[in-house]
Amino acid sequence: MDRGQNGIQLLLAAEQEAQHIVNAARSAKQGRLKQAKEEAEKEIAEFRAQMEAEFQRKVAETSGDSGANVKRLEQETEAKIHHLKNESGRISYDVIQMLLRHVTTVKN
């Protein structure tokens, strides 16, 4: 009977050892899953920050271009207005003379 008792004790000890191994494996698995989740969240945050920085850079570029375009168009407009004023001042005498000639000429 001592031998039967020894066998049962041996089985119980083996069962406890197996339970410890299973528990250790579960803990290790949970640890790896937690670590993987943290790494994934870190990668997502880095990617999000990179995309946000790229978006802000593009917004700044297009906003800067828009302001530069407005300023360039204003300068071009001012130059054209100045040119038209100069040209109108230069030919205004000739235009007035031509109009007077046509108004004062009587046709039958």
C-alpha positions in Angstrom: 0.0 0.0 0.0 2.9 2.2 0.6 3.8 1.8 -3.0 0.3 2.9 -4.1 0.5 5.9 -1.8 3.8 6.8 -3.3 2.4 6.6 -6.8 -0.5 8.9 -5.9 1.9 11.3 -4.3 4.1 11.2 -7.4 1.0 11.8 -9.7 -0.1 14.7 -7.5 3.4 16.2 -7.6 3.5 15.8 -11.4 0.1 17.4 -11.7 1.1 20.4 -9.6 4.3 20.8 -11.6 2.3 20.6 -14.8 -0.1 23.3 -13.4 2.9 25.5 -12.6 4.3 25.1 -16.1 0.9 25.9 -17.6 0.5 29.0 -15.4 4.0 30.1 -16.3 3.2 29.7 -20.0 0.0 31.7 -19.6 1.8 34.5 -17.8 4.6 34.5 -20.4 2.0 34.6 -23.2 0.1 37.5 -21.5 3.4 39.3 -21.0 4.3 38.9 -24.7 0.8 40.1 -25.8 1.0 43.1 -23.5 4.5 43.9 -24.9 3.3 43.5 -28.5 0.3 45.8 -27.8 2.6 48.5 -26.3 4.9 48.2 -29.3 2.0 48.5 -31.7 0.6 51.5 -29.9 4.1 53.1 -30.0 4.4 52.5 -33.7 0.9 53.9 -34.3 1.8 57.0 -32.3 5.0 57.5 -34.3 3.2 57.0 -37.6 0.4 59.4 -36.6 3.0 62.0 -35.6 4.9 61.6 -38.9 1.7 61.9 -40.9 0.6 64.9 -38.9 4.0 66.6 -39.4 3.8 65.9 -43.1 0.2 67.3 -43.3 1.3 70.4 -41.4 4.3 70.9 -43.7 2.0 70.6 -46.8 -0.5 73.0 -45.2 2.3 75.5 -44.6 3.6 75.1 -48.1 0.2 75.7 -49.7 -0.6 78.6 -47.4 2.8 80.1 -48.1 2.3 79.7 -51.8 -1.2 81.2 -51.5 0.2 84.3 -49.8 3.0 84.6 -52.2 0.6 84.2 -55.1 -1.6 86.9 -53.8 1.3 89.3 -53.3 2.7 88.5 -56.8 -0.8 89.1 -58.4 -1.1 92.4 -56.5 2.3 93.5 -57.8 1.5 92.4 -61.4 -1.8 94.3 -61.2 -0.1 97.4 -59.9 2.4 97.2 -62.7 -0.3 96.8 -65.3 -2.3 99.8 -63.9 0.9 101.9 -63.9 1.6 100.9 -67.5 -2.0 101.7 -68.6 -1.9 105.1 -66.9 1.4 105.9 -68.6 0.1 104.8 -72.0 -3.2 106.7 -71.6 -1.2 109.8 -70.6 1.0 109.4 -73.6 -1.7 109.1 -76.2 -4.5 111.2 -74.6 -3.6 114.2 -76.6 -3.8 112.3 -79.9 -7.2 110.7 -78.9 -8.6 114.1 -78.0 -7.5 115.6 -81.4 -9.0 112.6 -83.3 -12.3 113.0 -81.4 -12.4 116.7 -82.0 -11.7 116.2 -85.7 -14.6 113.7 -86.0 -17.0 115.8 -84.0 -16.3 119.0 -85.9 -16.2 117.5 -89.4 -19.5 117.8 -91.1 -20.4 115.3 -93.8 -23.1 115.9 -96.4 
